[in-house]
Amino acid sequence: QGQLVESGGGLVQAGGSLRLSCAASGRTFSGYAKGWFRQAPGKEREFVAAINWSGGSTYYADSVKGRFTISRDNAKNTVSLQMNRVKPEDTAVYYCAADLDMYGSSWDYWGQGTQVTVSS
């Protein structure tokens, strides 16, 4: 059974940067796409970014395009989300996920989440 564990969350000022990481354990997740999602208080969980197994294909939500970058290191079984020029509306719990289909609506594996708070 695979596990995903996020880290790197915290408090950051608007306009600043933060880097989230997600470490996988229990299995290699070979062939799996990885994604980041977020859930703000009182809102539904929403897609942020995804990357395919090779790392050669990525896509982003319009709200973060040009500011966030997803990347992965398959040798270390990790995926990262570099968040630049953050805004107060980026405040949310961020979740790492894994699935065979990077465009799927239902992802198989989820982490517990890490809190990101952006102060204005």
Disulfide bonds with the S-S distance in Angstrom:
Cys22-Cys96 2.16
